[in-house]
Amino acid sequence: MAEPAVRDLTFAFQASPASDRPEPDQVLYRDVVEFCAFGAGLGFEAAWMLEHHFSDYFPTPSPLLLLSHIARECPDLGLGTAVLVLPWHHPLRVAEELSMLNNLTRGRLHIGIGRGTAKLEYDAFGVDMREARGRFAEAVRVIRLALSGEPFTFEGKYYRVPNPITLRPTPLPEKPVRFYGAIGSPGSAAIMAEQGLPPLCLSTFPDHLLAKILGTWRARAEETGSATAGVHLPVSIKLLVADTDAEAQALGRRYFPAYFELQCRHYEVDRNPWEGIEDYKDFSRMFANLRKLTNPDALGPYMAMNLVGSPETIRARVAALAAVGFDYFLVGSTTPGFPKSLQRESLARFAAEVAPAFSAAFRARYGAASPAVATAVAG
């Protein structure tokens, strides 16, 4: 397999309370903090957290709270969310906590935001899922006004700030929060561009659709005057590294089904909870086939779209996604159902055997970690 051409990319990692066996939440959270220190030591730019509630599916109901603890342990590590679900929170409280977290860490703050997909979470919070898109749009405006550091008011359908207020803690103009809009369906690209949000994509879309999403986003951003230059274009992607493709695929068939079973339960895919909700009609189609991925024999296409394989294969996959237009890779080895030893081994091998082919910072740390990487760097 031909090695990729070198391009300087940025690499971050997902950190989640995930194991292959039941463990107390206290243990899971302690291990997340330790995993972040491990990833920081490997040279990754940032650690990103998910937000989920009321189930075993990535049980991180307050990613910002966990990130604040990590900021104490790893003050130079960038921190991120993938994603913070805005309709479940009052935007003023979100703005306060973001400003506070940004003041507590020296690392860059990357905040992926979205409107969420699980109806059980919406129902539990008493929020009408049909209001998700409108609440999201208003929340983005309120948060940006608050983080400007200037007094402001706001009058919307869902949120009101009737009297002028000024945010405390004081935002840091020299260290602005970087926001990204989650692309849950192809139709989200134009909406995020209109909000002035760079897209945060998932690798579960095929490459031609990812290219279409980025193209749609760029075109709409240019029409609306949103910035397209100098912004990261991140992709969130699953990671499993082994010596050979066959070994990695065997591990994937062994461990991924438990993850997808958990995902099916959390999103209640067997009953299609999005039926009749216009803004979520794409999810009904997208999740219709999720149950198939609990079958080990059906995982081949999924693993091919993600970073599952030997270091050589993974380098080629990174190069392919970079060619689509992504320059920021959020790799996820902390997958429910995966042994913690495999989570760490995959992240460490990616840092030493994949990232140096694409990143001067990783080459400075690891050198040409293998003859194949040396060839890629030279060529």
N, C-alpha and C positions, 0 to 999 in steps of 0.2 A: 504493500500500500504506500502511495506517495506521501511524503511528509508535507505538512502545510507550509505556506509561506509565512514568514514572521510578520506579526502585526502587534503593536503594543496594546494590550488589553488590560482591563482591571478585573480582579477576581475577589469576590467576597463569598461568604458561606452562610447557609441557613443553620440556625441553632434552635433545636426544638426538644422538648421533653418527650423522648421516644426510646423505646426499648423493645426487646423481643420477649419480654416477660412482665407480668404485673409487678409494679413497684410503687411504694408510697410516693406521693407527690413531692414530699420534702426531699427524697432521694433524687427524683427526676430533676428538680430545679437545681439542686446542688451540682448535679452532673452537667447541666446546661452551662452553668458558670465556669466549671472546669473545662468544658469543651471550648468555650470562647477563649479562655486563656491559651488552650492548646492551639486553636486556629490563629490567634494573634501571634503566637510564637513561630508558626509556620510562615508568616508573612502576608496573610490575607488582609485586605483593606478594611473589611467591616464584617460584623455579625448582624444578621437580620432575623427577626422574630415574626411568627404568625400570630393572629388573634382568632381564638375559637372558644366557645363556651358550652358547658353542660354536657360534655361527652369526653370519651377517651381520645378523640381525634385532635391531636396537638393541643392539649389542655393548657393554653396560655391566655386566660381571660384578660390579663392586663400586660401586654407586651412592654409598654413604657415603664411599668413598675419593675419588671425584670431587667430591662435595659439600664435602668438607673443603678441597679445593683452591679451589673456588669461594668458600668462606667467607673465605679469605685475600684473594681479589681483590674480593669484594663483601660486606663484613662486615655490612651492614645489610639485605641481601636475605634474605627468608625462603627456606628450603630444604625440599624434600619428596621423597618417594619414592612412585612409583605403578606398581608396588608393590615392597616388600621381601618376598621369598618366605621366610617363616619356616621351613618344614620343611627347607630346605637349609642352615640355620645353627644353631649351638648358641645358645640364647637368652641365655645369660650373656654370650657374646661380643657379641651384638647390643646388649644393654643397656649394656655398657661403651662400645661405639663410639658409641651414641646420646648417652650422657652426655658423652663426650669432644667430639663434634661440637657439642653444645649449648653447651659451654663455650668453643668456638672462634669462635662467631659471635654477633652481636647480633640477628640476624633470628630470626623464629619458625621452629620446626622442626615440619613437618607430615610425619607418617610414615604413609603408606598401607601396609597390610600385607595379605598374602593367602597362599593355599596353592599358587598356580602352576597352570599348565595344560599345559605342554609335557612330554610323557612322556620325550622324549630327555634333558631336563635332569635329571629324576628318576633315570633309569637311569644317567646318567653319574656322579651323586653316590652311587649305590648306596642310594637311599632308595625304599622301597616306596610307590608312589603310593596304595595302598589305606590307608596310614597317614596320609595328608596331613591330614585333618580333625582327627584326634586329636593329631597333633604340633603343628598350628597352635594348638589350644585350650590345650595345656599351655605352649607357648612364650609365648603372651600372658600367662598367669598368672605365669610366671617373670620375664618382662621387667618387668611391673608391680611385682612384689615387689622386684626389684632397684632399680628407679628410685624406690622409696619412700625410699631412703637409709637404711633400717633393716636391722639384721641379720636374716637369714631362712634358712630351710631349705625344701626342697621334695622331695616324694616322688610321682613320677608313673610312668606306664607307660613313657614314652619318655625322660624327663629326671629326674635326681636331683641334689639339692644336699644331701648328707647332713650336712654340718657348717655351722654358722652362718657366713655371710660378709656383708660390707658392701661395696657397690659403690664403686669408685674409677674414674674421677673422681667426685667428689661431685655428685650431681644438684642441679639448681637449682630449688628449690620456687617461686621467683618467676617462673620461665620454664619451665613444664612442657611436655613434648613432647605435641603433639596427635596422637592416633592415629585412623586411619580404617580400616574394613574393606572390602576390595574386594568388590564385588558381581559375581561372575562368572556367576551365574545367579539367576533370581528367588527360588529357594529359599534363597539366602544371606542374605536380608534379616533373617529371624527369627534366624538363627544369629549374625549380627553384633550384633543387639540384645542377645542373651543374653550376648555377650562384652563388652557395654558399649561397642561401637564404632560411631560414626556411619558411615553407608554412603558409600562412594566408588563412584559409578555411572559407567557408560559410556553415551555417547549412542547407541550402536548398538541399544539397546532402544527400541521405539516409545514415544511419550509416555504412552499409557494404561498401559503396563507399568511405566514409570518411576514414574508416580503410584501404582500398586499396590505397587511396591517400597517407596517412602517410607511409604505408609500401613501396610504390614505391619511395617516397622521401628518406626514410632512406636507402634503398638499393642503390639508385643511388648516394646519398651523400657519402656513404662509398666507393663506387667504385671510385669516383672522389676525395676523400680525404677531403671533406667538413666536417665541424664540425657538429656533431649531439648531443653531450653532452653539457649540460648547456645552451641550447637555449630554449626559450619559443616556444610552439606550440599553437598558438592562433586560436580560432574559433569565428567568428562574428555571433551573434544570436539575433533574435528579442525577446522582453520582453513585457509581459502584465500579471500583477498579479491581482488576485481578490480573494475573500473569498472562492469561489468554482470553480471547473472546468466549471460547466455550466454557471456561471456568466462570467467567462473570455472568454469562447467561444462565448457567446452572444455578448460581447463587440467586440471581434475580427471580428465576422460576420458583425457587424455594421460599424466598422472603417477601416478594412483592404482593402475593395474593392476600396475605393478612392485612397489609396496608390498604388494599382496595376494598376488602370486606369492611374494614372500619370506615372508609370513606363512603361506601354505599349506605351504611347505617346512619352516619351523621347527616348526610344529605337526603336521606329517605327516598332514594332514587326509585325504589320499587313501587312507590305510590305517586310519583310525578307531582310533587307539591307545587310546582310552578304553573300547572295547567290553569289557564284563565287569567294569568298575570301578564299583561301585554309586554311589559319591559323585560320580562324574563323568558319569553318564548324561545329564545335561542338556547337557553339552558335545558329546556325540555328535550331538545334534539341532541345537544352535546352529551348530556348525562344518560341518554337512553342506552348507550352501549357500555356504560361503566361496569355493570355487573359481569360482562364478559371477561374483564381483566382480573377477576378473582380466579379464573381458570389458568393455571400455569402455562398451558399449551397455547394460549391466546396472546401472550405477552411479547412476542417477537417484534411487531411493529412499534410498540411502546418503547421497548428497550433501545431500538435503533434510533428513535428520535431523541433519546436522552444520552447521558454520558455513562453508558454501560459497556464495558469491554476492557481490552488491554490498553496500556498507555498510548500505544500507537493509534489504535482505533479512536480513542477519545481525543487525541490531538487532531485527527482528521475531522471529527464531529465539531470540535470547537472552531476549526478553520471554516467549516461550511456555514456555521451560524454567524461567524464574523463576516463572511462574504455576504450574507443576507443584510447585515447592517448593525449587528449588535457589538457593543464595545465594553459591556459590563456584564460579567457572568456571576450569577448568584447560584452557587452549586450547593446541592442539598444531599448530604449523606445521612442526616439524622432522620431517618424514615421509620415510622412505627412498624414493628415487626423485624427490624434489622438489629442484630447483636451490636452492642456498643463497640466492641473490638473492631468489627467491620466498618462501622461509621468512622472511627478514627483512622484506621488503615487506609480507607479510600481517600480521605481528605489529605493525609500525609503524602500518599503516592501522587495525588494530583499536584500538590505543591512542588514536589521534587522532580516528577517525571513528565508533567504536562505543561504546567504554567511557565517554566523557563523558555519554552518555544515561542511564547507570545508576550512576555513581560520582561522588560529590562530590570525591574526591581527583583523579580524572582531569579533572573540569571545572576544578578549580583549576589544573591543569597546562596544559590545552589550551584552556580556555574552551569556548564553543559552537563546535565545530570546523566545523560546517556549518549552513546554515539549518534542515535537517531536525532536527539535534540540538537546536538552539535551541528549535524548536517543541516537541520532546519534553520538554525541561527545563522550559519555561514551562507546559506543560499537565499 
